[in-house]
Structures are given as structure tokens and as C-alpha cells.
Amino acid sequence: MIGGRGAIIFGALLLAALSVNLVLVRSDAARLDLLETVEQPSAVGDTRYFAPPEELEEGQVVTMQQGRRLLALQHKPAGHDDGMMVRAGSDDRGFVLYRSIREKDGQLRYPGQLFLKTSDNKYLPLKPAP
């Protein structure tokens, strides 16, 4: 039979396996930021809001993106579902620019338009200057 010597060997092997497991767990925990990244491509949870000027007019330059002027399409923000807005870059001041993925009859509803988030489910529509 196995007896006392076999129990000691089994216990030592079990202790060695647990030690290796502990080393691997600690190693993963130390590199967690490299091993796991979560990216939210939609506007859900974004709390950095753009504050539009009080006297906003259609066609007014609102912001710049890589030296390109972006113009307001209307004088006040419009309602859009945060879940239907996806990141499309950022302006020169670091505000996230969004595109709408909402469709109508199988086509994008707002092709080529960019949006700045002004509050939850509210966006200022923009277009590049000609």
C-alpha cells in the first residue's frame, strides 16, 4: 500500500502545485492592465460633455478636428440614443466626436455627420466646412 511515505509525497506534490498556482495568479494580477482591456465604442457612460456657445447659429464654427473646421448644423442639441452613437475620433480639444449608426430603410440615417455629446442622449450635429 501507499502508506505514510506515499502520503508525504502526495502532500509535497500538492503543496508544489498550489505554490505554482499562487505564483501564476500573482503574476496575472500584476499585469492585469495589460491582459484585460475594456473598450466602450458607444457613447454610453461618457460623461465628458461639450458646452455649446449660448448664441449658437447654424453654420457657425463650433470646433476643429485636425485643423478642419466643424460647423453646427442646427442652433441647439438634438436627442439621440447614446447606444446608437459610436466614437469617430476626437476634436482638437479632446472632446469625443460620434457618428450615428441609426438606420432608416437599410441606410445610415445621418451619413457623414459628426456629433458632440452635450448631455445624456443629447448631441450637437456637425458637418465639416467646405
Secondary structure, DSSP 8 states (H G I E B T S, - for coil): --HHHHHHHHHHHHHHHHHHHHHHHHHHHHTHHHH------BSTT--------TT--TT-EEEEETTEEEEESSSS-EE--GGGEEEEEE-TTS-EEEEE--EETTEESSTT-EEEEEETTEEEEEEE--
